[in-house]
Structures are given as C-alpha cells and as structure tokens.
C-alpha cells in the first residue's frame, strides 16, 4: 500500500514531463522511420540504414507511434514512476521518489522528456541498470552479476555509452571484494551477448563488423574536431577542410585535430561537462550533496559513479543538453535521498531482490524482442529488401525498345529505355537505400540479362566496394575495362 501510493505520487510529480515542446520533430521522426523499416523488414529511407540507430531505440519509437498519444505517454510515465519508486526504496525510502521525480521533471530537459523519445527510453534502460547495480552492491553474487549483465545488455541495445561500464565496475569492486571467475565472466561477456544478433545482421547487411550505431556519432565527432562544444544541425561538410571527404576521411581528420591540441581538447571537454551539468543544476547539486553526506555508503557511490560515467563519456565529443537526461534522473534520486538522511538517520532499506529480478526480467524480454527483430531482418539481407519507392523492374528496362532516332535522352525515363548507361543511373538511384548485398544481387541479375555489359560491371564494382569487398570490386572493374 505504501509503495503503491508513493508510485502514484511519483507519477503525479512526473506530469511536467509533458509540458515542454521539442525544437523540431526531426530526431523522433528519424527513429520512427528506422524503426518502421526494421519492424516491417524494409530498407531504411536513403541515405540511412537500420544500423544507424540501435534496435530497441528505433523499434520502440515506431511501436509507440502506433498507440494513441495519451496511451503512449501514460505507459512511459507509469514505467518511469515504478522504476523511480523502486530505486528510491532501494536507497532508503519509497517516499523520496516523488521528490526525485519533481527535481528531475522541472529541469529544462525534463519538461520536454516525453518528446525526446531516444533519451527517455535510454533513461528507462539506465534505471534498470541502477536497480541491478544496487542489488550487486548490497548482495554480490552470481545472480546479481547476471542481473547487472542483462540490464547492461538491454541498455546497449538502446545506446552504447555503458559498453565499458562493467569492466570499470569490476576494477572498482576489486578494491573491496574479489569476484569469482564466473561472476567476472558474466560481467565482462554477458552485456555483449544480446548484441550478437545485431552484429550478425550488420555483417549480412554491410559485410563488416558493426557493434553499435553505424555512423550516428559522426556529427558529434566532426563538430568536436572543428572545436565546437555543442552539436550542429545541417551540412557537416561545412565544418571540414577542403579535400576532406565526409564519408571516408572525416573521422580520421576529427581524431587527428583533437589529438593535435590536447590542452584545447581538454578545455572543450570541461566546457561540455559544464553544459551538461547546467542542463539540470538542482539534481546534480543534490547528488553532490549526497556524496558529501554519505561518502562511504556503497549505494551512493555506485549510483554517483554511474551518473558520472554517463556525463564523462560524452565529454570528448560535441554534445546536446538532453544527453544529461539519464544521469539527471539518477542524480535526482540521490539528492532526494540525501534530504531524507538529513532528518531521518535510520536506514532500514531492504536488499532490492524483487526489484532487481523484475528489472532483469524486463531487460531480458527486451533483449529477446530485439534479437527476434534483427534476426528476421538479417535473414532478409541477401534478398533485395522492399523499400518505400516503387521497385525498379530491371527486366522491363532492358527489354524496352530504344528511344526514337533524334529524340533527346531523358534520364527520368531511363526505366523505359534500353540504353544501358541510363539503366545504370536509374538503378543506382532506385537502390541507393538498399543493403549492399541486395545491390550486388541486382547487379548480378543485370549481368545475367546482359553478359559482358560495361555498365553492368561498373554497377557491380560499386556494389562490391560498398559491401566492403575490394577484391571483388577490383575484379569487376577489370571486367568492365575488358568489356
């Protein structure tokens, strides 16, 4: 009864999350489009691929958009209220959860949180990790290690910042207690097991190893290389020196620019940390007070360390203020609990066994759902995935009569011509968003219809190059030269 009332009050305190408005809808719209492609088994809208965002982030955006807006908001508010109440209870008392929710939701980034799908879903994942981490602190063992591993794995299927956290935690934990080999293996390898279907799908799509988001951090990296604190919207090429190709050389140039001036890079990182802290000053001030008040409480240091990592991991690259949203939720919980400690020194918080098991179960179900989606999508990779535009009929294009003599060539009507160069240009445009493997299959289909055709070999060379197979691309180029 007490716990349920605290959760209800927490939900009421979270209502300001609906008050803010996003600057634009481009970010959530991108997640919805990529999620729709992943769920339906379609090619992503060009020039992106489904690998650009992690599967739980994009798929949940698409599935949430299918619900009535009020129902979707209610579902997310309920999940947040339950997790914050469970976290507050594990820290000391469920009654601090409404205070934590109020501190968090009244920040500038908190008021627009329901419009910021990616960060809100990641906040939910981080809260699952926090519950498992508190269980690990209070009652270490193999079960606690497995729960922490599976919640970390679910978080990696949303976003990648917590990839090294388990290794860092093991190093920190070894100061007080040496985990056995099974625990160490669970914590070091367990978080990455849910990524195996994702890695397999990306290998089928791109012919190369892709562990996390494929290219999503490029804008942050390029902006950091250009000496910017915050990310920018628009054409990234404007930030690059002349002669630096965005797709091939931008990342190398940005890293080189950052390492060429270490002092300037460190100063920019400090300014980015200041921007993130300034996005939620009260929660982070409360967290600092909690650490000052109870520096030897392992629960406080564990959550403070998790929040600090979520801020520090973004500092090397250009940031947005909303990147602080998950860390601010943890900080608000710590600050609210610190206020409780001022008036109530006694602490009878139980070990969060039930809450951590529920968190682990939710995380495991999310991992299984993501695995099913990406495995299905990966199984479709060798076949040309359907895309939003009408399919390009290669056979019809090759069999169509040539244009009348003296008639000017119209590239927009290439599908109706037998001019193979026109077919080449039209086919390139029609398959620009398809996986490389599907483009290779289409090129071989063209070669089967027109053996020895120069433009068919040229298209095959491009497709093999994009699929990461330079030897096959070189062979196709030689065949094109001979043709």
PAVOTI-929068 format. One record per residue (C-alpha): y, x, z. Coordinates in nm, 3 decimals. Each point is the difference from the previous one (the first is absolute). Layout:
% residues N
<atom north="Y" east="X" up="Z"/>
...
//
This chain:
% residues 483
<atom north="0.000" east="0.000" up="0.000"/>
<atom north="0.244" east="0.273" up="0.100"/>
<atom north="-0.088" east="0.207" up="-0.307"/>
<atom north="0.037" east="-0.298" up="-0.236"/>
<atom north="0.340" east="-0.096" up="0.142"/>
<atom north="0.118" east="0.358" up="-0.036"/>
<atom north="-0.114" east="0.001" up="-0.363"/>
<atom north="0.185" east="-0.327" up="-0.065"/>
<atom north="0.321" east="0.140" up="0.149"/>
<atom north="-0.050" east="0.313" up="-0.210"/>
<atom north="-0.023" east="-0.209" up="-0.315"/>
<atom north="0.327" east="-0.174" up="0.093"/>
<atom north="0.162" east="0.339" up="0.054"/>
<atom north="-0.112" east="0.105" up="-0.348"/>
<atom north="0.180" east="-0.287" up="-0.175"/>
<atom north="0.301" east="0.222" up="-0.087"/>
<atom north="-0.233" east="0.178" up="-0.245"/>
<atom north="0.074" east="-0.291" up="-0.234"/>
<atom north="0.379" east="0.032" up="0.027"/>
<atom north="0.066" east="0.302" up="-0.219"/>
<atom north="0.005" east="0.004" up="-0.376"/>
<atom north="-0.123" east="0.275" up="-0.229"/>
<atom north="0.240" east="0.186" up="-0.223"/>
<atom north="-0.221" east="-0.090" up="-0.298"/>
<atom north="-0.351" east="-0.118" up="-0.075"/>
<atom north="-0.106" east="0.289" up="-0.222"/>
<atom north="-0.216" east="0.169" up="0.264"/>
<atom north="-0.204" east="-0.305" up="0.110"/>
<atom north="-0.024" east="-0.115" up="-0.362"/>
<atom north="-0.158" east="0.331" up="-0.097"/>
<atom north="-0.259" east="-0.032" up="0.277"/>
<atom north="-0.078" east="-0.357" up="-0.108"/>
<atom north="-0.042" east="0.102" up="-0.366"/>
<atom north="-0.229" east="0.292" up="0.084"/>
<atom north="-0.196" east="-0.217" up="0.242"/>
<atom north="-0.045" east="-0.269" up="-0.263"/>
<atom north="-0.134" east="0.259" up="-0.244"/>
<atom north="-0.243" east="0.135" up="0.261"/>
<atom north="-0.126" east="-0.342" up="0.111"/>
<atom north="-0.033" east="-0.140" up="-0.353"/>
<atom north="-0.144" east="0.315" up="-0.155"/>
<atom north="0.291" east="0.044" up="-0.241"/>
<atom north="0.194" east="0.303" up="-0.112"/>
<atom north="0.317" east="0.051" up="0.203"/>
<atom north="0.340" east="-0.064" up="-0.158"/>
<atom north="0.104" east="0.312" up="-0.196"/>
<atom north="0.081" east="0.273" up="0.078"/>
<atom north="-0.174" east="-0.034" up="0.340"/>
<atom north="-0.368" east="-0.015" up="0.092"/>
<atom north="-0.168" east="-0.167" up="0.296"/>
<atom north="-0.034" east="0.349" up="0.152"/>
<atom north="0.376" east="0.014" up="0.055"/>
<atom north="-0.035" east="-0.191" up="0.329"/>
<atom north="-0.284" east="-0.011" up="0.250"/>
<atom north="-0.229" east="-0.303" up="-0.037"/>
<atom north="0.059" east="-0.181" up="0.329"/>
<atom north="0.377" east="0.016" up="-0.050"/>
<atom north="0.000" east="-0.140" up="-0.354"/>
<atom north="-0.287" east="-0.248" up="0.035"/>
<atom north="0.143" east="-0.154" up="0.319"/>
<atom north="0.336" east="-0.045" up="-0.173"/>
<atom north="-0.165" east="-0.190" up="-0.283"/>
<atom north="-0.217" east="-0.215" up="0.228"/>
<atom north="0.293" east="-0.075" up="0.229"/>
<atom north="0.210" east="-0.114" up="-0.295"/>
<atom north="-0.267" east="-0.260" up="-0.075"/>
<atom north="0.066" east="-0.170" up="0.336"/>
<atom north="0.297" east="-0.225" up="0.081"/>
<atom north="0.281" east="0.224" up="0.131"/>
<atom north="0.003" east="-0.169" up="0.341"/>
<atom north="-0.376" east="0.045" up="0.042"/>
<atom north="0.019" east="0.368" up="-0.102"/>
<atom north="0.286" east="0.064" up="0.244"/>
<atom north="-0.190" east="-0.179" up="0.278"/>
<atom north="-0.314" east="0.204" up="-0.063"/>
<atom north="0.186" east="0.330" up="0.019"/>
<atom north="0.203" east="-0.100" up="0.306"/>
<atom north="-0.318" east="-0.109" up="0.177"/>
<atom north="-0.174" east="0.329" up="-0.078"/>
<atom north="0.300" east="0.198" up="0.124"/>
<atom north="0.026" east="-0.205" up="0.319"/>
<atom north="-0.369" east="0.042" up="0.082"/>
<atom north="0.004" east="0.375" up="-0.065"/>
<atom north="0.320" east="0.063" up="0.195"/>
<atom north="-0.132" east="-0.205" up="0.293"/>
<atom north="-0.329" east="0.191" up="-0.002"/>
<atom north="0.188" east="0.331" up="-0.014"/>
<atom north="0.229" east="-0.100" up="0.288"/>
<atom north="-0.300" east="-0.111" up="0.205"/>
<atom north="-0.171" east="0.335" up="-0.059"/>
<atom north="0.315" east="0.180" up="0.112"/>
<atom north="0.041" east="-0.199" up="0.319"/>
<atom north="0.090" east="-0.367" up="-0.038"/>
<atom north="-0.002" east="-0.259" up="-0.280"/>
<atom north="0.335" east="-0.130" up="0.126"/>
<atom north="0.179" east="0.300" up="-0.149"/>
<atom north="-0.103" east="-0.105" up="-0.351"/>
<atom north="0.282" east="-0.256" up="-0.046"/>
<atom north="0.251" east="0.267" up="0.104"/>
<atom north="-0.150" east="0.249" up="-0.243"/>
<atom north="0.007" east="-0.261" up="-0.278"/>
<atom north="0.364" east="-0.074" up="0.074"/>
<atom north="0.097" east="0.368" up="-0.005"/>
<atom north="-0.179" east="0.054" up="-0.329"/>
<atom north="0.097" east="-0.317" up="-0.187"/>
<atom north="0.371" east="0.030" up="0.078"/>
<atom north="0.036" east="0.333" up="-0.179"/>
<atom north="0.148" east="0.009" up="-0.349"/>
<atom north="-0.335" east="0.086" up="-0.156"/>
<atom north="-0.183" east="-0.251" up="0.221"/>
<atom north="0.210" east="-0.299" up="-0.110"/>
<atom north="-0.116" east="0.049" up="-0.360"/>
<atom north="-0.360" east="0.091" up="0.084"/>
<atom north="-0.160" east="-0.316" up="-0.141"/>
<atom north="0.159" east="0.085" up="-0.335"/>
<atom north="-0.131" east="0.357" up="0.015"/>
<atom north="-0.367" east="-0.065" up="-0.063"/>
<atom north="-0.122" east="0.358" up="-0.029"/>
<atom north="0.155" east="0.123" up="0.324"/>
<atom north="-0.098" east="-0.317" up="0.188"/>
<atom north="-0.365" east="0.025" up="-0.103"/>
<atom north="0.007" east="0.368" up="0.087"/>
<atom north="0.145" east="-0.089" up="0.341"/>
<atom north="-0.298" east="-0.229" up="0.060"/>
<atom north="-0.235" east="0.284" up="-0.094"/>
<atom north="0.184" east="0.241" up="0.232"/>
<atom north="-0.029" east="-0.247" up="0.289"/>
<atom north="-0.377" east="-0.013" up="-0.057"/>
<atom north="-0.006" east="0.379" up="0.017"/>
<atom north="0.209" east="-0.007" up="0.319"/>
<atom north="-0.248" east="-0.232" up="0.174"/>
<atom north="-0.294" east="0.220" up="-0.096"/>
<atom north="0.195" east="0.308" up="0.110"/>
<atom north="0.064" east="-0.147" up="0.345"/>
<atom north="-0.371" east="-0.076" up="0.030"/>
<atom north="-0.071" east="0.363" up="-0.091"/>
<atom north="0.245" east="0.117" up="0.267"/>
<atom north="-0.135" east="-0.222" up="0.277"/>
<atom north="-0.373" east="0.017" up="-0.076"/>
<atom north="-0.088" east="0.279" up="-0.244"/>
<atom north="-0.341" east="-0.005" up="-0.158"/>
<atom north="-0.179" east="-0.059" up="-0.327"/>
<atom north="0.087" east="-0.369" up="-0.020"/>
<atom north="0.368" east="0.077" up="0.057"/>
<atom north="-0.017" east="0.272" up="-0.266"/>
<atom north="-0.157" east="-0.240" up="-0.250"/>
<atom north="0.263" east="-0.268" up="0.070"/>
<atom north="0.283" east="0.248" up="-0.047"/>
<atom north="-0.159" east="0.128" up="-0.321"/>
<atom north="-0.038" east="-0.344" up="-0.158"/>
<atom north="0.354" east="-0.109" up="0.089"/>
<atom north="0.137" east="0.324" up="-0.144"/>
<atom north="-0.207" east="-0.063" up="-0.312"/>
<atom north="0.150" east="-0.346" up="-0.039"/>
<atom north="0.350" east="0.144" up="0.040"/>
<atom north="-0.071" east="0.252" up="-0.279"/>
<atom north="-0.086" east="-0.290" up="-0.231"/>
<atom north="0.354" east="-0.128" up="0.056"/>
<atom north="0.194" east="0.329" up="0.007"/>
<atom north="-0.089" east="0.365" up="0.045"/>
<atom north="0.225" east="0.145" up="0.280"/>
<atom north="-0.275" east="-0.003" up="0.265"/>
<atom north="-0.247" east="0.206" up="-0.209"/>
<atom north="0.020" east="0.312" up="0.225"/>
<atom north="0.050" east="-0.188" up="0.327"/>
<atom north="-0.364" east="0.008" up="0.116"/>
<atom north="-0.015" east="0.379" up="-0.035"/>
<atom north="0.329" east="0.037" up="0.187"/>
<atom north="-0.123" east="-0.232" up="0.274"/>
<atom north="-0.322" east="0.195" up="0.041"/>
<atom north="0.198" east="0.321" up="0.042"/>
<atom north="0.221" east="-0.168" up="0.262"/>
<atom north="-0.295" east="-0.159" up="0.180"/>
<atom north="-0.187" east="0.331" up="0.020"/>
<atom north="0.250" east="0.121" up="0.260"/>
<atom north="-0.150" east="-0.243" up="0.254"/>
<atom north="-0.343" east="-0.090" up="-0.130"/>
<atom north="-0.228" east="0.150" up="-0.261"/>
<atom north="-0.153" east="-0.276" up="-0.216"/>
<atom north="-0.364" east="0.031" up="-0.103"/>
<atom north="-0.095" east="0.066" up="-0.360"/>
<atom north="-0.069" east="-0.362" up="-0.086"/>
<atom north="0.343" east="-0.107" up="0.125"/>
<atom north="0.167" east="0.283" up="-0.189"/>
<atom north="-0.187" east="-0.092" up="-0.319"/>
<atom north="0.091" east="-0.367" up="0.038"/>
<atom north="0.367" east="0.082" up="0.045"/>
<atom north="0.024" east="0.263" up="-0.274"/>
<atom north="-0.210" east="-0.168" up="-0.270"/>
<atom north="0.000" east="-0.368" up="0.101"/>
<atom north="0.357" east="-0.087" up="-0.107"/>
<atom north="-0.070" east="0.120" up="-0.354"/>
<atom north="-0.326" east="-0.189" up="-0.057"/>
<atom north="0.182" east="-0.326" up="-0.092"/>
<atom north="0.181" east="0.198" up="-0.271"/>
<atom north="-0.319" east="0.087" up="-0.189"/>
<atom north="-0.002" east="-0.315" up="-0.220"/>
<atom north="0.370" east="0.057" up="-0.070"/>
<atom north="-0.062" east="0.362" up="-0.103"/>
<atom north="-0.291" east="-0.110" up="-0.221"/>
<atom north="0.212" east="-0.268" up="-0.168"/>
<atom north="0.280" east="0.247" up="-0.070"/>
<atom north="-0.246" east="0.249" up="-0.144"/>
<atom north="-0.126" east="-0.268" up="-0.238"/>
<atom north="0.355" east="-0.098" up="-0.093"/>
<atom north="0.167" east="0.339" up="-0.030"/>
<atom north="-0.276" east="0.258" up="-0.012"/>
<atom north="0.149" east="0.195" up="0.291"/>
<atom north="0.005" east="0.003" up="0.379"/>
<atom north="0.249" east="-0.245" up="0.152"/>
<atom north="-0.025" east="-0.039" up="0.377"/>
<atom north="0.301" east="-0.217" up="0.078"/>
<atom north="0.296" east="-0.148" up="-0.189"/>
<atom north="0.018" east="0.143" up="-0.352"/>
<atom north="0.361" east="0.098" up="-0.062"/>
<atom north="0.168" east="-0.233" up="0.251"/>
<atom north="0.159" east="0.291" up="0.189"/>
<atom north="0.146" east="0.165" up="-0.311"/>
<atom north="0.339" east="-0.167" up="0.041"/>
<atom north="0.018" east="0.116" up="0.364"/>
<atom north="-0.100" east="0.352" up="-0.101"/>
<atom north="0.248" east="0.026" up="-0.287"/>
<atom north="0.283" east="-0.137" up="0.215"/>
<atom north="-0.088" east="0.254" up="0.271"/>
<atom north="0.000" east="0.281" up="-0.257"/>
<atom north="0.345" east="-0.114" up="-0.109"/>
<atom north="0.122" east="0.032" up="0.360"/>
<atom north="0.028" east="-0.371" up="0.080"/>
<atom north="-0.067" east="-0.154" up="0.340"/>
<atom north="-0.088" east="-0.349" up="-0.122"/>
<atom north="-0.194" east="-0.116" up="-0.303"/>
<atom north="0.183" east="-0.128" up="-0.305"/>
<atom north="-0.066" east="-0.283" up="-0.240"/>
<atom north="0.021" east="0.050" up="-0.374"/>
<atom north="-0.091" east="0.267" up="-0.249"/>
<atom north="-0.141" east="0.307" up="0.173"/>
<atom north="0.065" east="0.220" up="-0.302"/>
<atom north="0.367" east="0.001" up="0.094"/>
<atom north="-0.092" east="0.212" up="0.306"/>
<atom north="-0.196" east="0.260" up="-0.198"/>
<atom north="0.140" east="0.314" up="-0.162"/>
<atom north="-0.009" east="0.024" up="-0.376"/>
<atom north="-0.342" east="0.091" up="-0.132"/>
<atom north="-0.197" east="-0.138" up="0.297"/>
<atom north="-0.242" east="-0.270" up="-0.110"/>
<atom north="-0.029" east="-0.289" up="0.247"/>
<atom north="-0.373" east="-0.052" up="-0.038"/>
<atom north="-0.118" east="0.361" up="-0.027"/>
<atom north="0.249" east="0.226" up="0.177"/>
<atom north="0.204" east="-0.213" up="0.243"/>
<atom north="-0.227" east="0.041" up="0.304"/>
<atom north="-0.029" east="0.377" up="-0.047"/>
<atom north="0.376" east="0.031" up="-0.045"/>
<atom north="0.073" east="-0.209" up="0.311"/>
<atom north="-0.235" east="0.201" up="0.223"/>
<atom north="0.148" east="0.324" up="-0.132"/>
<atom north="0.353" east="-0.124" up="0.065"/>
<atom north="-0.088" east="-0.094" up="0.358"/>
<atom north="-0.163" east="0.335" up="0.077"/>
<atom north="0.277" east="0.198" up="-0.164"/>
<atom north="0.241" east="-0.100" up="0.278"/>
<atom north="-0.193" east="-0.048" up="0.328"/>
<atom north="0.307" east="-0.040" up="0.221"/>
<atom north="0.146" east="-0.268" up="-0.224"/>
<atom north="-0.338" east="-0.174" up="-0.014"/>
<atom north="-0.028" east="0.005" up="0.380"/>
<atom north="0.351" east="-0.142" up="0.033"/>
<atom north="-0.081" east="-0.280" up="-0.242"/>
<atom north="-0.320" east="-0.078" up="0.194"/>
<atom north="0.199" east="-0.028" up="0.322"/>
<atom north="0.247" east="-0.236" up="-0.168"/>
<atom north="-0.285" east="-0.215" up="-0.124"/>
<atom north="-0.141" east="-0.023" up="0.351"/>
<atom north="0.345" east="-0.104" up="0.118"/>
<atom north="0.014" east="-0.271" up="-0.268"/>
<atom north="-0.339" east="-0.137" up="0.106"/>
<atom north="0.084" east="0.000" up="0.373"/>
<atom north="0.336" east="-0.163" up="-0.071"/>
<atom north="-0.182" east="-0.286" up="-0.175"/>
<atom north="-0.138" east="-0.114" up="0.340"/>
<atom north="0.201" east="0.174" up="0.275"/>
<atom north="-0.095" east="-0.224" up="0.294"/>
<atom north="-0.379" east="0.021" up="-0.049"/>
<atom north="0.009" east="0.377" up="-0.041"/>
<atom north="0.228" east="0.040" up="0.301"/>
<atom north="-0.248" east="-0.211" up="0.197"/>
<atom north="-0.287" east="0.222" up="-0.113"/>
<atom north="0.189" east="0.312" up="0.110"/>
<atom north="0.060" east="-0.164" up="0.339"/>
<atom north="-0.371" east="-0.083" up="0.026"/>
<atom north="-0.099" east="0.362" up="-0.063"/>
<atom north="0.259" east="0.118" up="0.254"/>
<atom north="-0.119" east="-0.258" up="0.254"/>
<atom north="-0.375" east="0.066" up="-0.036"/>
<atom north="-0.050" east="0.337" up="-0.171"/>
<atom north="-0.354" east="0.039" up="0.134"/>
<atom north="-0.130" east="-0.344" up="-0.091"/>
<atom north="-0.241" east="0.062" up="-0.290"/>
<atom north="0.061" east="-0.348" up="-0.143"/>
<atom north="0.373" east="0.066" up="-0.026"/>
<atom north="-0.041" east="0.345" up="-0.150"/>
<atom north="-0.262" east="-0.127" up="-0.248"/>
<atom north="0.217" east="-0.283" up="-0.135"/>
<atom north="0.311" east="0.219" up="0.006"/>
<atom north="-0.188" east="0.264" up="-0.198"/>
<atom north="-0.116" east="-0.257" up="-0.255"/>
<atom north="0.356" east="-0.131" up="-0.042"/>
<atom north="0.139" east="0.354" up="-0.026"/>
<atom north="-0.250" east="0.086" up="-0.272"/>
<atom north="0.092" east="-0.312" up="-0.198"/>
<atom north="0.360" east="0.122" up="-0.002"/>
<atom north="-0.064" east="0.371" up="-0.050"/>
<atom north="-0.237" east="-0.046" up="-0.294"/>
<atom north="0.284" east="-0.152" up="-0.205"/>
<atom north="0.263" east="0.263" up="0.084"/>
<atom north="-0.086" east="0.255" up="-0.275"/>
<atom north="0.066" east="-0.255" up="-0.276"/>
<atom north="0.280" east="-0.244" up="-0.072"/>
<atom north="-0.031" east="-0.316" up="0.209"/>
<atom north="0.108" east="-0.361" up="0.037"/>
<atom north="0.101" east="-0.150" up="0.332"/>
<atom north="-0.290" east="-0.248" up="-0.007"/>
<atom north="-0.250" east="0.287" up="0.022"/>
<atom north="0.071" east="-0.010" up="0.375"/>
<atom north="-0.132" east="-0.356" up="0.043"/>
<atom north="-0.357" east="0.084" up="0.122"/>
<atom north="0.120" east="0.276" up="0.235"/>
<atom north="0.271" east="-0.231" up="0.135"/>
<atom north="-0.264" east="-0.259" up="0.095"/>
<atom north="-0.186" east="0.259" up="0.209"/>
<atom north="0.327" east="0.123" up="0.150"/>
<atom north="0.100" east="-0.353" up="0.097"/>
<atom north="-0.332" east="-0.051" up="0.180"/>
<atom north="0.051" east="0.326" up="0.191"/>
<atom north="0.360" east="-0.089" up="0.089"/>
<atom north="-0.093" east="-0.346" up="0.127"/>
<atom north="-0.278" east="0.144" up="0.213"/>
<atom north="0.236" east="0.264" up="0.140"/>
<atom north="0.229" east="-0.279" up="0.122"/>
<atom north="-0.296" east="-0.159" up="0.175"/>
<atom north="-0.079" east="0.329" up="0.174"/>
<atom north="0.353" east="0.009" up="0.144"/>
<atom north="-0.064" east="-0.316" up="0.203"/>
<atom north="-0.380" east="-0.005" up="0.031"/>
<atom north="-0.157" east="0.336" up="0.076"/>
<atom north="-0.352" east="-0.139" up="0.031"/>
<atom north="-0.209" east="0.020" up="-0.313"/>
<atom north="-0.329" east="-0.183" up="-0.025"/>
<atom north="-0.035" east="-0.011" up="-0.379"/>
<atom north="-0.370" east="-0.021" up="-0.094"/>
<atom north="-0.160" east="0.217" up="-0.263"/>
<atom north="0.067" east="-0.188" up="-0.329"/>
<atom north="-0.366" east="-0.036" up="-0.090"/>
<atom north="0.017" east="-0.348" up="-0.152"/>
<atom north="0.332" east="0.059" up="-0.176"/>
<atom north="-0.116" east="0.329" up="-0.150"/>
<atom north="-0.325" east="-0.155" up="-0.121"/>
<atom north="0.192" east="-0.287" up="-0.159"/>
<atom north="0.234" east="0.252" up="-0.165"/>
<atom north="-0.298" east="0.197" up="-0.129"/>
<atom north="-0.167" east="-0.314" up="-0.133"/>
<atom north="0.316" east="-0.109" up="-0.182"/>
<atom north="0.042" east="0.348" up="-0.146"/>
<atom north="-0.365" east="0.013" up="-0.112"/>
<atom north="0.029" east="-0.338" up="-0.173"/>
<atom north="0.316" east="0.117" up="-0.178"/>
<atom north="-0.178" east="0.318" up="-0.112"/>
<atom north="-0.295" east="-0.200" up="-0.135"/>
<atom north="0.230" east="-0.235" up="-0.191"/>
<atom north="0.187" east="0.293" up="-0.154"/>
<atom north="-0.328" east="0.171" up="-0.089"/>
<atom north="-0.122" east="-0.311" up="-0.181"/>
<atom north="0.324" east="-0.030" up="-0.200"/>
<atom north="0.022" east="0.361" up="-0.109"/>
<atom north="-0.373" east="0.027" up="-0.074"/>
<atom north="0.025" east="-0.304" up="-0.227"/>
<atom north="0.307" east="0.141" up="-0.171"/>
<atom north="-0.162" east="0.340" up="-0.039"/>
<atom north="-0.307" east="-0.158" up="-0.158"/>
<atom north="0.228" east="-0.147" up="-0.267"/>
<atom north="0.171" east="0.332" up="-0.072"/>
<atom north="-0.213" east="0.115" up="-0.298"/>
<atom north="0.076" east="-0.332" up="-0.174"/>
<atom north="0.347" east="-0.080" up="-0.127"/>
<atom north="0.144" east="-0.199" up="0.290"/>
<atom north="0.190" east="-0.310" up="-0.110"/>
<atom north="0.375" east="0.028" up="0.039"/>
<atom north="0.283" east="-0.248" up="0.003"/>
<atom north="0.097" east="0.042" up="-0.371"/>
<atom north="-0.220" east="-0.148" up="-0.268"/>
<atom north="-0.293" east="0.229" up="-0.087"/>
<atom north="0.040" east="0.225" up="-0.302"/>
<atom north="-0.253" east="-0.086" up="-0.270"/>
<atom north="-0.084" east="0.337" up="-0.154"/>
<atom north="-0.250" east="-0.138" up="-0.251"/>
<atom north="0.254" east="-0.248" up="-0.136"/>
<atom north="0.264" east="0.268" up="-0.026"/>
<atom north="-0.227" east="0.231" up="-0.200"/>
<atom north="-0.133" east="-0.274" up="-0.226"/>
<atom north="0.339" east="-0.155" up="-0.083"/>
<atom north="0.132" east="0.050" up="-0.357"/>
<atom north="0.266" east="0.266" up="-0.056"/>
<atom north="0.366" east="-0.103" up="-0.023"/>
<atom north="0.133" east="-0.101" up="-0.342"/>
<atom north="0.131" east="0.284" up="-0.213"/>
<atom north="0.367" east="0.076" up="0.057"/>
<atom north="0.013" east="-0.193" up="0.326"/>
<atom north="0.160" east="0.187" up="0.292"/>
<atom north="-0.242" east="0.084" up="0.277"/>
<atom north="0.053" east="-0.208" up="0.315"/>
<atom north="-0.142" east="0.169" up="0.313"/>
<atom north="-0.003" east="-0.330" up="0.191"/>
<atom north="-0.251" east="-0.135" up="-0.252"/>
<atom north="-0.233" east="0.298" up="0.026"/>
<atom north="-0.294" east="-0.212" up="0.113"/>
<atom north="0.000" east="-0.171" up="-0.337"/>
<atom north="0.006" east="0.323" up="-0.205"/>
<atom north="-0.267" east="0.243" up="-0.110"/>
<atom north="0.240" east="0.295" up="0.033"/>
<atom north="-0.186" east="0.205" up="0.261"/>
<atom north="0.315" east="0.165" up="0.131"/>
<atom north="0.140" east="-0.347" up="0.072"/>
<atom north="-0.328" east="-0.093" up="0.169"/>
<atom north="0.030" east="0.317" up="0.206"/>
<atom north="0.348" east="-0.090" up="0.124"/>
<atom north="-0.091" east="-0.361" up="0.074"/>
<atom north="-0.320" east="0.100" up="0.179"/>
<atom north="0.188" east="0.252" up="0.216"/>
<atom north="0.242" east="-0.273" up="0.108"/>
<atom north="-0.272" east="-0.258" up="0.060"/>
<atom north="-0.209" east="0.231" up="0.219"/>
<atom north="0.280" east="0.178" up="0.185"/>
<atom north="-0.098" east="-0.164" up="0.330"/>
<atom north="-0.376" east="0.023" up="-0.046"/>
<atom north="-0.215" east="0.255" up="0.187"/>
<atom north="-0.056" east="0.326" up="-0.191"/>
<atom north="-0.373" east="-0.074" up="-0.025"/>
<atom north="0.077" east="-0.330" up="-0.173"/>
<atom north="0.236" east="0.177" up="-0.244"/>
<atom north="-0.271" east="0.255" up="-0.082"/>
<atom north="-0.243" east="-0.286" up="-0.069"/>
<atom north="0.254" east="-0.167" up="-0.229"/>
<atom north="0.059" east="0.326" up="-0.188"/>
<atom north="-0.372" east="0.044" up="-0.057"/>
<atom north="-0.019" east="-0.359" up="-0.123"/>
<atom north="0.272" east="0.083" up="-0.252"/>
<atom north="-0.185" east="0.315" up="-0.111"/>
<atom north="-0.317" east="-0.203" up="-0.050"/>
<atom north="0.194" east="-0.232" up="-0.231"/>
<atom north="0.185" east="0.281" up="-0.181"/>
<atom north="-0.205" east="0.324" up="0.019"/>
<atom north="0.211" east="0.310" up="-0.055"/>
<atom north="0.337" east="-0.178" up="0.033"/>
<atom north="0.277" east="0.239" up="0.109"/>
<atom north="0.188" east="-0.253" up="0.215"/>
<atom north="-0.320" east="-0.116" up="0.170"/>
<atom north="-0.071" east="0.360" up="0.103"/>
<atom north="0.362" east="0.037" up="0.116"/>
<atom north="-0.029" east="-0.310" up="0.219"/>
<atom north="-0.332" east="0.128" up="0.139"/>
<atom north="0.162" east="0.334" up="0.087"/>
<atom north="0.278" east="-0.174" up="0.191"/>
<atom north="-0.246" east="-0.220" up="0.187"/>
<atom north="-0.226" east="0.295" up="0.092"/>
<atom north="0.303" east="0.198" up="0.119"/>
<atom north="0.116" east="-0.289" up="0.222"/>
<atom north="-0.356" east="-0.032" up="0.134"/>
<atom north="0.018" east="0.361" up="0.119"/>
<atom north="-0.251" east="0.140" up="-0.251"/>
<atom north="0.181" east="0.286" up="-0.178"/>
<atom north="-0.308" east="0.131" up="-0.182"/>
<atom north="-0.072" east="-0.338" up="-0.160"/>
<atom north="0.370" east="-0.037" up="-0.085"/>
<atom north="0.001" east="0.342" up="-0.170"/>
<atom north="-0.312" east="-0.092" up="-0.199"/>
<atom north="0.166" east="-0.322" up="-0.117"/>
<atom north="0.311" east="0.194" up="-0.104"/>
<atom north="-0.212" east="0.240" up="-0.205"/>
<atom north="-0.171" east="-0.296" up="-0.166"/>
<atom north="0.342" east="-0.152" up="-0.076"/>
<atom north="0.112" east="0.329" up="-0.157"/>
<atom north="-0.312" east="0.014" up="-0.214"/>
<atom north="0.051" east="-0.362" up="-0.104"/>
//
